[in-house]
Amino acid sequence: MNWRHCCIRKTEALAAALLVVLTGGCMARHSADRQGNERQQGVDTVLYLYAGVRDDTTDLEGYRRDFGPIFETIEEEFRQINPRVHVVVQLYRENDLVRELTHRNASGLGPDLLLVTNSTALKLARAGLTRPPQLSPQLRQQFDAATLRRASLNHPLRLASLPLAQKAQLACFNTARLPQAPSTLQELLAMSAGGNTVGLALDPTGLFWSAGALGATEALQRATARRPLTPQQQQALVRWTRWLQAAATQQKVTFYGNQDMLLEALASGQLDWISCRSTDLERLRRRLGPRLGVAALPDGPEGQASPINDLTTLALGVNSSAAQRRVAEAFAHFAVNPLVQRNITVSLKEVLPVNRFVTVPAESSVVLQAMVRAQQQSKTAETFASLIHLNDKRVVQSQALITQLVFGESNPELTAQRLMKTLQGQP
């Protein structure tokens, strides 16, 4: 039996509770079960939602951190005007969703909605396991062009899913050891040389923020688009790999294999500064309390940082009844309403809105201020983010090259050359 948990959430008045039930219990169902559940629970429509969690997290912890607060806030508001709708949430590792949906859809038992990262939504849509949302011209205008490009299937009018929220890439630090976050890459390494411990991620999406600070953004974007690089762009790529090598030689800088290891090292006091996601903040607050500091990632001598802000999305299933399909689409459209978008931004302080008409009150919170700055910085990385995703094999290949560099098995010039060819798809 595949690893999974089933979660059912019931909203009552002003409170909500997430109940975890036995594995497999809510999986043994068919179309008649859906109708029976609706009658027994006294609701007009039951929606089945699959929420993806990352492989490097425990199931429920990953859901609570990445999706839970966002979804629960939206569902509670949706049920205020649609009280006879009930949502059953089932958790899966995102890497298992293609296999699970292939099996479930073949039996007509697939979900009505999926709450997943943008990269997973694209993978599912390309496999024909979800259906594209239909956006009216008025709804499409709620999004900026860059967001629609990231969520589209090689055509701006055909989306894989509906963008729901942005998770900002930030800097997290321990204020008891580091009163103020470094604002430049030079300050970051100087801080490390002075005795503070720094953690960096080995995966390219976790390190790409530093490329913009060293002027290598355009080089990486052109290579990812399989276009040739000019000599100046190749030199910029070398400048970035040299900085990575310089960071690796610092005694107080440590590279980690995944984000979960970085978070635990900061929370346990092994590190003073790391890159983090806005959805990591609640987990870190539970461990660090008021010692948790949050800031934008440091800029550099050649430009500003280039964080990649992940998209959380809602995808639509293919096995819904007519009633479930209508309600699922209504739920997705409700989720990007400007008022709803503002509410999840201000109340959670963990995500940024995807609705371009929502203004974030940055002056009201240090965290929101850092997230807005991350949103501004990320504009330099928008093309790269739309060209490559976590499930792209070039990400894994690039991580292997960066790992060889930081462990001294390659040099910056050779790494830059191999990285360029890898992103271009050359052997």
DAPE-V981928 format. One record per residue. N is the residue number from 1. RES is the residue in one letter. PSI is psi in degrees with one decimal (999 if undefined). Layout:
# DAPE-V981928
n->(N/N)
res->(RES/RES)
psi->(PSI/PSI)
This chain:
# DAPE-V981928
n->(1/2/3/4/5/6/7/8/9/10/11/12/13/14/15/16/17/18/19/20/21/22/23/24/25/26/27/28/29/30/31/32/33/34/35/36/37/38/39/40/41/42/43/44/45/46/47/48/49/50/51/52/53/54/55/56/57/58/59/60/61/62/63/64/65/66/67/68/69/70/71/72/73/74/75/76/77/78/79/80/81/82/83/84/85/86/87/88/89/90/91/92/93/94/95/96/97/98/99/100/101/102/103/104/105/106/107/108/109/110/111/112/113/114/115/116/117/118/119/120/121/122/123/124/125/126/127/128/129/130/131/132/133/134/135/136/137/138/139/140/141/142/143/144/145/146/147/148/149/150/151/152/153/154/155/156/157/158/159/160/161/162/163/164/165/166/167/168/169/170/171/172/173/174/175/176/177/178/179/180/181/182/183/184/185/186/187/188/189/190/191/192/193/194/195/196/197/198/199/200/201/202/203/204/205/206/207/208/209/210/211/212/213/214/215/216/217/218/219/220/221/222/223/224/225/226/227/228/229/230/231/232/233/234/235/236/237/238/239/240/241/242/243/244/245/246/247/248/249/250/251/252/253/254/255/256/257/258/259/260/261/262/263/264/265/266/267/268/269/270/271/272/273/274/275/276/277/278/279/280/281/282/283/284/285/286/287/288/289/290/291/292/293/294/295/296/297/298/299/300/301/302/303/304/305/306/307/308/309/310/311/312/313/314/315/316/317/318/319/320/321/322/323/324/325/326/327/328/329/330/331/332/333/334/335/336/337/338/339/340/341/342/343/344/345/346/347/348/349/350/351/352/353/354/355/356/357/358/359/360/361/362/363/364/365/366/367/368/369/370/371/372/373/374/375/376/377/378/379/380/381/382/383/384/385/386/387/388/389/390/391/392/393/394/395/396/397/398/399/400/401/402/403/404/405/406/407/408/409/410/411/412/413/414/415/416/417/418/419/420/421/422/423/424/425/426/427)
res->(M/N/W/R/H/C/C/I/R/K/T/E/A/L/A/A/A/L/L/V/V/L/T/G/G/C/M/A/R/H/S/A/D/R/Q/G/N/E/R/Q/Q/G/V/D/T/V/L/Y/L/Y/A/G/V/R/D/D/T/T/D/L/E/G/Y/R/R/D/F/G/P/I/F/E/T/I/E/E/E/F/R/Q/I/N/P/R/V/H/V/V/V/Q/L/Y/R/E/N/D/L/V/R/E/L/T/H/R/N/A/S/G/L/G/P/D/L/L/L/V/T/N/S/T/A/L/K/L/A/R/A/G/L/T/R/P/P/Q/L/S/P/Q/L/R/Q/Q/F/D/A/A/T/L/R/R/A/S/L/N/H/P/L/R/L/A/S/L/P/L/A/Q/K/A/Q/L/A/C/F/N/T/A/R/L/P/Q/A/P/S/T/L/Q/E/L/L/A/M/S/A/G/G/N/T/V/G/L/A/L/D/P/T/G/L/F/W/S/A/G/A/L/G/A/T/E/A/L/Q/R/A/T/A/R/R/P/L/T/P/Q/Q/Q/Q/A/L/V/R/W/T/R/W/L/Q/A/A/A/T/Q/Q/K/V/T/F/Y/G/N/Q/D/M/L/L/E/A/L/A/S/G/Q/L/D/W/I/S/C/R/S/T/D/L/E/R/L/R/R/R/L/G/P/R/L/G/V/A/A/L/P/D/G/P/E/G/Q/A/S/P/I/N/D/L/T/T/L/A/L/G/V/N/S/S/A/A/Q/R/R/V/A/E/A/F/A/H/F/A/V/N/P/L/V/Q/R/N/I/T/V/S/L/K/E/V/L/P/V/N/R/F/V/T/V/P/A/E/S/S/V/V/L/Q/A/M/V/R/A/Q/Q/Q/S/K/T/A/E/T/F/A/S/L/I/H/L/N/D/K/R/V/V/Q/S/Q/A/L/I/T/Q/L/V/F/G/E/S/N/P/E/L/T/A/Q/R/L/M/K/T/L/Q/G/Q/P)
psi->(132.9/150.5/129.2/163.9/154.8/133.2/133.7/128.8/127.6/130.2/128.3/121.1/-111.1/5.1/154.9/143.6/139.6/115.0/130.0/123.6/171.5/144.5/130.9/-16.9/-42.0/5.8/-28.3/85.3/166.9/-175.1/-37.4/-34.1/-41.4/-45.7/-37.9/-42.0/-40.1/-40.7/-43.5/-38.5/-2.6/31.6/156.0/-37.4/134.4/125.1/137.3/122.8/128.9/125.6/127.1/140.0/153.1/156.2/-25.2/17.5/157.8/157.4/-59.5/-37.5/-41.6/-40.3/-46.4/-35.1/-45.3/-36.5/-34.3/-58.5/-36.7/-53.1/-44.4/-37.3/-44.8/-43.1/-42.0/-41.9/-37.8/-39.2/-16.1/-30.0/-9.3/66.9/-15.1/28.2/133.2/139.4/125.7/123.6/129.1/136.6/139.0/149.4/137.7/-34.1/-14.9/-6.7/-35.2/-47.5/-44.6/-44.8/-35.6/-44.6/-47.9/-44.2/-36.2/-26.6/2.2/22.6/22.2/169.7/168.2/-31.9/153.2/132.7/103.3/169.8/161.5/-39.6/-39.0/-39.4/-41.3/-41.9/-42.9/-41.4/-40.9/-27.1/0.4/23.1/-8.6/168.7/144.0/139.6/145.6/115.6/129.0/159.7/-36.2/-40.8/-38.2/-31.8/-13.2/-17.2/148.2/165.0/-37.5/-40.7/-42.2/-36.9/-42.6/-33.3/2.9/159.4/70.6/17.5/125.3/-17.2/-2.6/101.3/149.4/-30.8/176.6/117.8/139.9/-42.5/159.7/134.7/116.2/143.0/124.6/-177.4/131.6/140.2/163.2/109.0/-19.1/-24.2/-20.4/93.0/-30.8/138.4/145.7/140.9/-9.4/161.8/-36.5/-43.0/-34.2/-48.1/-34.4/-39.1/-41.3/-42.7/-26.3/-3.0/-9.8/143.9/137.8/137.6/133.1/149.8/144.8/-24.9/143.8/-38.4/-24.8/-17.5/-14.4/-23.6/-30.7/-17.8/-41.1/-37.9/-21.0/14.4/19.5/5.6/-50.1/-36.7/-45.6/-38.4/-42.1/-39.8/-41.6/-32.9/5.7/40.4/153.3/153.4/143.3/162.2/-38.0/-39.6/-36.7/-38.0/-36.0/-37.4/-39.9/-38.4/-39.2/-46.5/-30.5/-38.3/-40.1/-40.9/-42.7/-39.3/-39.8/-26.7/-10.9/132.7/-31.9/8.9/128.6/134.4/135.8/151.6/-28.6/169.8/-34.4/-37.4/-38.4/-45.7/-45.3/-37.7/-38.1/-44.7/-32.5/-1.5/4.9/-26.8/154.6/-21.3/136.6/164.8/146.6/174.6/151.3/-28.2/-3.9/-12.4/-41.3/-41.4/-43.0/-35.3/-36.2/-28.5/-39.9/-20.7/-135.1/-6.7/-10.0/121.6/146.3/135.1/168.8/156.2/149.4/142.1/-174.6/-173.9/-19.3/6.5/-174.0/161.8/157.4/65.2/150.9/110.8/112.2/149.5/129.7/134.1/162.3/119.9/157.0/135.2/173.5/-4.2/15.0/149.3/171.7/-41.0/-43.2/-37.6/-43.4/-43.7/-38.7/-43.8/-38.3/-39.2/-45.7/-43.9/-38.2/-35.9/-23.1/10.3/138.3/-41.0/-42.1/-44.2/-42.4/-40.1/-44.8/-29.4/-50.2/-39.8/-37.9/-35.7/39.9/-16.6/161.5/150.9/151.4/-16.5/119.0/-10.4/2.5/123.5/126.8/126.0/74.6/-31.6/-13.1/-9.1/136.7/-37.9/-47.9/-36.2/-43.6/-37.9/-39.2/-40.3/-40.1/-36.0/-40.7/-44.2/-36.8/-14.5/-29.5/-15.9/5.9/-40.8/-44.4/-44.4/-31.0/-15.0/-24.9/144.1/168.0/-28.3/6.7/129.2/-21.8/-23.7/-47.2/-42.6/-39.0/-37.5/-37.5/-39.3/-42.3/-37.4/-43.2/-37.5/-51.2/-20.4/11.6/14.3/0.6/167.6/165.0/-40.4/-45.7/-40.0/-43.5/-42.2/-44.6/-36.4/-42.3/-47.4/-37.8/-47.2/-30.6/-7.7/17.0/151.2/999)
